Amino acid sequence: MQKDWEQVRAKLKYSLGLNVFNNWIEDINLISIDGGRVIISVPSRFTGEYITENFGKEIIESFKNVGRVVTSVKYQVRPSDSSSRKSMEINTKTAQGSTKKSGMKPDKRYTFERFVVGDANGKAHIASWQIANEHEENSNSLYLHGNVGLGKTHLLHAIFWMKLSKNTKLKHSLLTGQQFSDYFVAATKHGKLLEFRERIRSVDAIFIDDIQLIHGKKGTTQELDLTLDTFLSEGKLVVATGLNTIDEMDEFGPRIKSRLQHGFVEKLEPPDYDLRLRILKQKLKDRRSNNFDLRFGEGVLEFVADNISGDIRKMEGALQRLIVTAGYLNCKTITLDLAEEAITDLVKFTKPPTVEEIMKAVADYHGLNLSDLTGPKRVSNVVRARQIGIYLSSELTSKSLPDIGSCFDRDRTTIIHSINKIESLKSRDKELEYSLVKLRRELLQG
């Protein structure tokens, strides 16, 4: 029975995609197969209901594919034992202790050695290298900006690792804009604002990823202003990344914008074909250093680089799709024919959807009229649908923020707020994340 379950899991990983599998299927277990009924173990009632409602058909079909005739999927919530709770408490305390200097875990993969340089990111790479090696006097700050998946976070971590290699006792604050906001709000609520300020400002360097997530929060932006002033006046290092140019961040006000312009400001552009191909080769090189022996046939990487444009994460997703497909089919070599079949839906993304097509898909998905997305309604489900439409429009099209605002009949401030809202919620709200996955798949497959 467990052997069948492992085969079912492998099929679900392929059919649902790695992201959905990791978020929903990875942690469930098979209890029994009772007649035509599959009983699974889940951590919560919400998870059980969500899985059976949204993935029940896929689970049943996967069992049929391994020779098990089943007709329904039921769930049981796992009992929480004291040892599990105790372990969780210990892990939580450990995590809290580790965030005294760093709210975000440094990623060891993101180093200068693994960063592939081209015309699209060359200036950003040079500026990051100079900051990391202190080659420029009076330049102790860097702001990197550009769309998602272009290497901003990679360079931020690379600077951190270079600094740490030169000073193993480096005191730092490494966090996202969302974490900065969350920590500040929690400190204010519990009367520990002074402790928060001491923890953030007493270090030698601060690294803030996705600084735009602080937008629209007055108290937090004031705190950010004071923090940047402290660091820059004392000659300490400030490295930040964001989606927007400094001029576009009106909600930060002139003081913060001026501080971000204090040192280097560089933009990362989407990679061209040559850079995309070299990045793919680097990704494979990194994998092969960990006993990865899957072979890629002639023209496969060129096919991926030629057809998957935009950000680097899309290419990584395509590469992962090929690897999962090869594992599912027990192949040792990925041929060009296999690659073309495996990532057909991703290739279609070279012709992106229009904002109007995105609006219609979002409205249909939420059972709304198209006019609801452009109208004045402030009902929660309409507001959320509108925010999702704006977020996907910024992600899947090349339209500017004013152009997107014109389509939704909203000003630029609302557009930025909507993008930031979905960006901050999607990693914590599984239902929202699933909606985004479903809508992307529908839009990209046409």
Number of C-alpha atoms within 10 A of each C-alpha: 10 11 9 16 15 12 16 21 20 16 22 22 20 16 14 15 16 17 14 17 17 12 12 17 20 13 11 18 18 17 15 13 17 9 10 13 15 22 17 19 19 23 16 14 13 10 18 20 15 14 20 17 11 11 16 18 15 16 23 20 18 23 22 14 14 14 10 16 17 18 16 16 20 15 22 16 15 14 11 10 8 9 9 11 11 11 11 12 12 12 12 12 11 11 14 13 12 13 15 14 19 21 20 16 12 15 13 10 13 19 17 19 8 16 17 18 17 17 14 16 21 16 16 25 24 13 23 25 17 18 24 23 13 13 11 12 8 11 19 21 27 25 27 29 25 18 18 18 17 21 24 28 21 19 25 26 23 26 24 23 20 17 18 15 11 11 10 10 10 15 15 22 24 26 22 22 22 21 19 24 21 14 17 20 18 13 16 14 10 8 11 14 16 11 10 18 15 10 16 22 18 15 16 17 22 26 25 24 26 24 23 24 23 23 21 18 13 12 14 19 19 14 15 20 18 15 17 21 15 14 20 19 8 10 15 17 20 25 26 25 25 23 21 17 15 19 12 14 18 14 18 22 13 13 13 22 18 13 15 22 14 17 20 18 19 22 21 22 19 20 21 15 16 13 19 25 19 17 22 20 15 15 16 18 13 14 13 12 9 8 8 11 12 16 14 17 14 11 12 18 20 17 15 24 22 16 18 23 19 23 18 20 14 15 23 17 17 21 19 14 19 22 21 19 21 20 14 14 9 9 13 13 14 18 17 18 10 15 24 16 11 18 19 14 15 21 20 16 21 13 11 14 20 14 22 15 15 23 25 16 18 26 21 12 13 13 11 15 15 17 13 17 25 17 14 12 12 11 9 9 12 21 16 18 20 23 24 25 28 29 23 21 24 20 16 19 16 15 14 12 19 15 16 23 19 14 16 24 16 18 14 18 17 17 23 24 19 20 21 21 18 20 17 17 13 15 10 10 11 16 11 16 18 17 16 19 15 12 19 19 14 13 20 18 14 13
